[in-house]
Amino acid sequence: MRRYWAGLALLVVTIAGCGLGGTAEEAAPAPSAGGEVKGKVSLQTWALKPKFTDYVQGVIDGFEKRYPGTEVEWLDQPAEGYSDKVLSQAAGGTLPDVVNLPPDFAVPLIRQGILLDVAQADQKLAAEYVPGALDAYRYPGVQGAYGYPWYLNTDVNYWNTELLTKNGLDPEKLPATLDELIAQARTLKEKSGGKVYLMSRRPELGDLTNAGVPIMSPDGTRFTFNTPEAVALLDKYRDAFKEGLLPRDVLTDTYAGNAKLFNEGTVAWTTGGGNYITSLATDNPSLAPKVVPSKAMGTPPLYVQGLSISKATKNAPAALALARWVTSAENQAAFAHLVNIFPSTTASANDPFFSKSDGSNSGDAKVIAFESLARAKVLEPVQVTEAMKKLVRQQFSLAISGEATSREALDAAVAKCDELLKS
């Protein structure tokens, strides 16, 4: 599930018309990346002022010192309406040279041939950034990569050891698969008399990805997640729900939510970013010491922010150099010391700030999350809109409640998502 990162604007919005056509390939040639790094270049960030003004200005000052004769114009847009602002800038020909874009925000700009293929312009890109993060800026049916990965996050598992121990489970033998989770959920239900739950969330498309189900066709033109493997997964959740292993209201729109119930001590498992225990220590200081982390089941989800470059830039050398400078290992590490995010560069792998725990549960969680980034991936295609997610949730709920078979629900969800994709 998508998390809000402390102090940073990371929001999911619906971007209309997310199908990728051939226009990006047919657009005018990209500007040359050669030439001296000098002159004026613009950088647009997303809701980093005023909290991170000193940090960003320091990075800009360092760039201008490193490249004498350069001048960076820094623009920062508010969190609300950012995607609309970017689309308006693109339509009006005023898109800044370097723009903070998460992968889904970049989709309509790539379709219109507005963003630069940075993989073609920067041959060192693949060697210097975490593969999963760079792959987030590669899109079905379009050659190249359209963003420098910037800061990242992922989820890890969190367990309430007190609830586990009280209800017949061993915190040293945590479940690592869905089958193990269901088995332990059954034990916890029996021991607690149904007062406490281990499982408390319904499946989403990312769970299908982790079950080996392809969500879309390779060219990104149709949905394909109505497979036998997807049916089997929903059947497992249906059986668990029927057995009372999940809260009865988990399928409703008024459900309080997995994380809230975990914080209240009525659920023994949740997922969250590597900084979750740190925030929990403020929200529920008595619970935080009882919580231990473990690796995410299957492929960890990847949450990405990045910097894309306008194909219309009149200063490609400076724009590329600035994007690389902002996303360098050193500058990303400095950012991570201010806020709970992780760097996207391969050079950061041995940084002890991320790779070594101080022995606390919070420190262990940070290391688990950081190490997970090497294999983390974006689990839902960027073409999946909020409207599609709502339809999928509705159909999955029908299957899990038994009002429809899993096959019927999946077929309906695929058909409706295909309709939205083409609209």
Legacy VTK file of the C-alpha trace (Angstrom):
# vtk DataFile Version 3.0
C-alpha trace
ASCII
DATASET POLYDATA
POINTS 423 float
0.000 0.000 0.000
1.116 3.537 -0.683
2.609 5.315 2.351
2.965 9.025 3.013
6.593 9.830 3.760
7.170 12.171 6.687
7.551 15.745 5.513
7.453 14.823 1.824
4.593 15.046 -0.633
4.157 11.577 -2.087
0.571 11.251 -3.269
-1.203 8.947 -5.674
-3.490 10.751 -8.087
-5.488 9.629 -11.067
-3.900 10.688 -14.337
-6.386 10.500 -17.162
-5.426 8.689 -20.358
-2.546 6.607 -19.062
-2.228 4.391 -22.122
1.189 4.763 -23.751
1.168 5.280 -27.479
3.964 5.562 -30.006
4.275 9.355 -29.897
7.314 9.311 -27.608
9.215 7.304 -30.190
8.023 9.542 -33.038
8.907 12.840 -31.363
11.824 15.054 -32.355
15.355 13.798 -31.570
16.572 14.340 -28.034
18.938 17.245 -27.391
22.602 16.372 -27.278
24.011 15.762 -23.802
27.441 16.911 -24.919
28.863 20.327 -24.233
30.076 22.381 -21.321
28.042 22.502 -18.123
27.288 26.188 -17.705
24.458 28.693 -17.982
20.994 28.814 -16.449
19.006 25.677 -15.589
15.710 25.301 -13.699
14.833 22.734 -11.038
11.297 22.053 -9.820
10.629 20.161 -6.583
7.425 19.050 -4.944
6.499 20.556 -1.565
10.019 20.738 -0.121
9.741 24.367 1.002
10.023 25.538 3.706
10.968 22.429 5.694
13.875 21.449 3.450
14.822 24.844 2.071
18.263 24.837 3.690
19.046 21.359 2.396
17.967 21.988 -1.218
19.629 25.398 -1.327
22.829 23.788 -0.048
22.693 21.218 -2.849
22.157 24.009 -5.395
25.025 26.056 -3.969
27.264 23.013 -4.210
26.309 22.486 -7.846
27.022 26.091 -8.788
30.395 25.850 -7.027
31.210 22.554 -8.756
30.275 24.024 -12.146
31.331 27.692 -12.269
29.175 29.721 -14.610
25.978 27.819 -13.835
22.880 29.343 -12.267
20.041 27.232 -10.885
16.516 28.620 -10.698
14.697 26.646 -7.999
10.914 26.341 -8.232
8.911 24.506 -5.574
5.251 23.657 -6.042
2.734 22.933 -3.255
1.624 19.355 -2.658
-2.001 19.811 -3.663
-2.650 19.800 -7.394
0.961 19.085 -8.324
0.169 16.680 -11.167
-2.243 19.206 -12.705
0.415 21.899 -12.407
2.953 19.746 -14.237
0.499 18.922 -17.017
-0.352 22.614 -17.354
3.331 23.534 -17.588
3.894 20.862 -20.224
0.908 22.033 -22.278
2.075 25.641 -22.087
5.694 24.895 -22.961
6.941 26.092 -19.558
8.042 22.793 -18.028
11.255 23.398 -16.054
14.467 21.713 -17.204
14.594 19.268 -14.277
11.310 18.182 -12.681
10.535 16.082 -9.613
8.162 13.365 -10.910
7.157 10.024 -9.432
6.858 7.362 -12.162
3.066 7.583 -12.544
3.102 11.369 -12.978
5.550 10.968 -15.866
3.253 8.730 -17.944
1.252 11.374 -19.893
4.405 13.410 -20.541
6.198 10.385 -21.990
3.197 9.603 -24.177
3.440 13.100 -25.630
7.205 12.898 -26.147
7.913 15.661 -23.617
10.548 13.946 -21.447
14.148 13.115 -22.275
15.317 9.497 -22.446
18.036 9.823 -19.821
19.264 6.256 -20.371
20.271 7.232 -23.897
21.762 10.541 -22.800
23.643 9.143 -19.764
25.388 5.843 -20.449
26.392 5.363 -16.785
22.829 5.468 -15.517
22.242 1.697 -15.274
25.460 1.089 -13.346
24.930 3.799 -10.741
21.304 3.421 -9.617
19.417 0.577 -7.940
17.895 -1.548 -10.755
14.354 -1.590 -9.395
14.346 2.184 -8.974
15.565 2.779 -12.520
13.092 0.223 -13.868
10.305 2.327 -12.331
11.082 4.895 -15.052
10.908 2.363 -17.881
7.477 1.999 -19.448
5.731 -0.706 -21.519
5.923 -0.048 -25.231
8.444 2.796 -24.865
12.194 2.418 -25.196
14.493 4.063 -22.643
14.274 5.419 -19.094
12.721 8.757 -18.202
13.966 9.699 -14.763
16.917 9.695 -12.386
15.742 7.804 -9.286
15.966 10.081 -6.267
14.739 8.979 -2.857
13.064 5.640 -2.139
11.105 3.732 0.451
9.695 0.245 0.856
7.658 -1.787 3.328
8.707 -4.317 5.923
6.579 -6.476 8.234
5.928 -5.419 11.831
4.767 -7.813 14.551
3.362 -7.238 18.029
5.415 -9.765 20.008
3.248 -9.446 23.114
0.111 -10.468 21.207
1.964 -13.283 19.467
3.357 -14.719 22.704
0.060 -14.434 24.584
-1.728 -16.342 21.853
0.481 -19.321 21.231
2.871 -17.978 18.581
6.665 -17.741 18.638
8.127 -14.311 17.660
11.269 -16.204 16.625
9.278 -18.141 13.991
7.458 -15.414 12.093
5.495 -16.345 8.955
7.274 -15.728 5.678
4.566 -16.864 3.242
0.810 -16.428 2.910
0.199 -20.077 3.839
2.275 -19.685 7.002
0.443 -16.444 7.799
-2.946 -18.119 7.478
-1.851 -21.034 9.661
-0.604 -18.718 12.402
-3.719 -16.537 12.083
-5.779 -19.645 12.826
-3.741 -20.374 15.965
-4.017 -16.796 17.187
-7.781 -16.743 16.624
-8.272 -19.962 18.580
-6.084 -18.846 21.496
-7.568 -15.339 21.703
-11.165 -16.438 21.294
-11.460 -14.262 18.202
-10.594 -11.053 20.051
-7.300 -10.482 18.210
-6.393 -10.878 14.546
-3.152 -11.593 12.748
-4.525 -10.926 9.249
-6.415 -7.676 8.785
-6.080 -6.515 5.182
-7.617 -7.668 1.911
-5.401 -8.451 -1.090
-4.531 -5.880 -3.743
-2.952 -6.035 -7.190
0.506 -6.035 -5.622
-0.355 -9.298 -3.883
-1.165 -10.805 -7.268
2.196 -9.637 -8.592
3.873 -11.370 -5.678
1.954 -14.543 -6.525
3.527 -14.501 -9.981
0.488 -13.079 -11.740
1.223 -10.674 -14.641
-1.009 -7.641 -14.136
-0.720 -6.400 -17.732
0.446 -7.593 -21.118
4.104 -6.776 -21.897
3.101 -3.926 -24.198
0.853 -2.381 -21.523
-2.272 -2.406 -23.699
-4.484 -4.782 -21.695
-4.887 -6.313 -18.234
-4.139 -9.997 -17.700
-4.539 -10.704 -13.982
-7.485 -13.116 -14.329
-5.271 -16.212 -14.129
-5.590 -19.532 -12.267
-2.928 -18.317 -9.830
-4.995 -15.215 -9.065
-8.080 -17.372 -8.553
-6.157 -19.554 -6.098
-4.999 -16.504 -4.141
-8.485 -15.031 -3.801
-9.824 -18.461 -2.845
-7.344 -18.583 0.046
-8.526 -15.195 1.286
-12.166 -16.220 0.859
-11.621 -19.340 2.955
-9.711 -17.355 5.608
-12.484 -14.754 5.751
-15.167 -17.439 6.051
-13.182 -18.997 8.896
-13.170 -15.668 10.741
-9.428 -15.065 10.422
-10.000 -11.481 9.259
-12.213 -8.749 10.779
-15.774 -8.903 9.442
-15.678 -5.277 8.243
-12.352 -5.628 6.386
-14.207 -5.596 3.037
-16.165 -2.400 3.695
-15.308 1.176 2.781
-15.691 2.167 6.448
-12.990 -0.244 7.634
-10.658 1.495 10.108
-7.564 0.084 8.454
-4.795 -2.359 9.217
-2.296 0.160 10.597
-4.840 1.823 12.893
-5.897 -1.506 14.419
-2.253 -2.472 14.873
-1.577 0.802 16.707
-4.575 0.103 18.926
-3.261 -3.352 19.830
-6.076 -5.438 18.327
-4.056 -6.680 15.336
-0.672 -8.386 15.591
0.720 -7.722 12.085
1.038 -4.727 9.801
3.367 -3.415 7.131
5.060 -0.036 6.939
8.169 1.848 5.889
11.532 1.460 7.535
10.775 4.402 9.801
7.491 3.020 11.157
8.719 2.150 14.655
10.174 5.630 15.006
6.783 7.229 14.372
5.069 4.573 16.490
7.253 5.570 19.429
5.508 8.957 19.305
1.989 7.702 18.560
2.014 4.754 20.966
5.193 4.724 23.105
4.082 1.701 25.143
3.603 -0.428 22.012
6.782 0.473 20.127
9.210 -1.586 22.300
7.081 -4.702 21.732
7.256 -4.474 17.937
9.811 -6.369 15.845
10.395 -6.128 12.078
10.934 -8.782 9.428
11.423 -8.809 5.674
8.398 -8.248 3.439
6.814 -11.411 2.089
7.748 -11.939 -1.539
9.075 -9.011 -3.547
9.144 -5.818 -1.467
7.095 -2.912 -2.856
9.088 0.053 -4.108
8.000 3.686 -3.663
10.000 6.053 -5.853
10.567 9.738 -6.379
12.787 10.887 -9.226
13.973 13.739 -11.405
12.972 13.848 -15.060
14.306 16.180 -17.728
12.313 18.145 -20.267
13.102 17.152 -23.827
12.669 20.811 -24.760
15.442 21.979 -22.453
17.805 24.460 -24.036
20.592 23.398 -21.685
20.746 19.595 -21.723
24.332 19.352 -20.378
23.483 21.413 -17.295
20.116 19.700 -16.804
21.663 16.234 -16.863
24.504 17.310 -14.598
22.065 18.874 -12.128
19.835 15.773 -12.010
22.876 13.591 -11.426
24.203 15.987 -8.762
20.965 16.123 -6.778
20.626 12.327 -6.894
24.286 11.576 -6.093
25.052 9.184 -3.243
26.454 11.977 -1.073
23.533 14.348 -1.511
20.961 11.582 -1.069
22.678 10.393 2.119
22.566 13.926 3.501
18.848 14.085 2.725
18.253 10.747 4.452
19.796 12.123 7.638
17.033 14.738 7.683
14.038 12.578 6.817
13.311 8.858 6.815
13.961 7.959 3.186
16.575 5.828 1.428
19.008 6.629 -1.400
18.690 5.100 -4.861
22.372 4.776 -5.780
24.367 1.540 -5.808
27.246 3.421 -4.138
25.123 3.791 -1.015
25.073 0.040 -0.362
27.901 0.094 2.183
26.959 3.316 3.957
26.860 2.280 7.652
24.073 4.781 8.363
21.756 2.512 6.369
23.493 -0.874 6.418
24.282 -1.262 10.138
21.751 -1.402 12.984
22.316 0.136 16.392
20.704 -2.963 17.889
17.285 -1.385 18.446
14.086 -2.622 16.785
13.967 0.656 14.886
17.559 0.224 13.729
16.852 -3.333 12.612
13.826 -2.152 10.629
15.873 0.507 8.858
18.498 -2.049 7.811
15.876 -4.568 6.654
14.172 -1.880 4.563
17.451 -0.658 3.085
18.655 -4.136 2.176
15.246 -4.871 0.630
15.648 -2.034 -1.869
18.086 -4.092 -3.945
15.226 -6.444 -4.894
12.238 -4.124 -4.440
9.988 -3.378 -7.405
6.977 -1.249 -8.241
4.269 -3.901 -7.878
1.428 -2.113 -9.657
1.776 -0.866 -13.266
1.739 2.906 -13.611
-1.309 2.603 -15.867
-3.425 1.556 -12.878
-5.532 4.573 -11.888
-7.437 5.207 -8.674
-10.678 4.401 -10.514
-9.236 1.032 -11.515
-8.058 0.328 -7.974
-11.539 1.046 -6.655
-13.064 -1.398 -9.145
-10.519 -4.054 -8.243
-11.225 -3.626 -4.529
-14.955 -3.977 -5.162
-14.568 -7.144 -7.203
-12.055 -8.685 -4.774
-14.495 -7.996 -1.931
-17.266 -9.797 -3.806
-15.006 -12.825 -4.256
-13.786 -12.911 -0.658
-17.288 -12.487 0.758
-18.552 -15.313 -1.446
-20.988 -13.140 -3.418
-19.118 -14.051 -6.609
-16.623 -16.729 -7.530
-12.980 -15.655 -7.715
-12.987 -16.309 -11.462
-16.111 -14.174 -11.984
-14.665 -11.327 -9.910
-11.312 -11.369 -11.686
-12.878 -11.530 -15.152
-15.118 -8.581 -14.285
-12.221 -6.573 -12.861
-10.061 -7.168 -15.931
-12.880 -6.254 -18.321
-13.687 -3.037 -16.476
-10.040 -2.014 -16.141
-9.558 -2.593 -19.875
-12.516 -0.310 -20.555
-10.985 2.445 -18.427
-7.598 1.943 -20.063
-9.085 2.599 -23.477
-11.307 5.511 -22.440
LINES 1 424
423 0 1 2 3 4 5 6 7 8 9 10 11 12 13 14 15 16 17 18 19 20 21 22 23 24 25 26 27 28 29 30 31 32 33 34 35 36 37 38 39 40 41 42 43 44 45 46 47 48 49 50 51 52 53 54 55 56 57 58 59 60 61 62 63 64 65 66 67 68 69 70 71 72 73 74 75 76 77 78 79 80 81 82 83 84 85 86 87 88 89 90 91 92 93 94 95 96 97 98 99 100 101 102 103 104 105 106 107 108 109 110 111 112 113 114 115 116 117 118 119 120 121 122 123 124 125 126 127 128 129 130 131 132 133 134 135 136 137 138 139 140 141 142 143 144 145 146 147 148 149 150 151 152 153 154 155 156 157 158 159 160 161 162 163 164 165 166 167 168 169 170 171 172 173 174 175 176 177 178 179 180 181 182 183 184 185 186 187 188 189 190 191 192 193 194 195 196 197 198 199 200 201 202 203 204 205 206 207 208 209 210 211 212 213 214 215 216 217 218 219 220 221 222 223 224 225 226 227 228 229 230 231 232 233 234 235 236 237 238 239 240 241 242 243 244 245 246 247 248 249 250 251 252 253 254 255 256 257 258 259 260 261 262 263 264 265 266 267 268 269 270 271 272 273 274 275 276 277 278 279 280 281 282 283 284 285 286 287 288 289 290 291 292 293 294 295 296 297 298 299 300 301 302 303 304 305 306 307 308 309 310 311 312 313 314 315 316 317 318 319 320 321 322 323 324 325 326 327 328 329 330 331 332 333 334 335 336 337 338 339 340 341 342 343 344 345 346 347 348 349 350 351 352 353 354 355 356 357 358 359 360 361 362 363 364 365 366 367 368 369 370 371 372 373 374 375 376 377 378 379 380 381 382 383 384 385 386 387 388 389 390 391 392 393 394 395 396 397 398 399 400 401 402 403 404 405 406 407 408 409 410 411 412 413 414 415 416 417 418 419 420 421 422
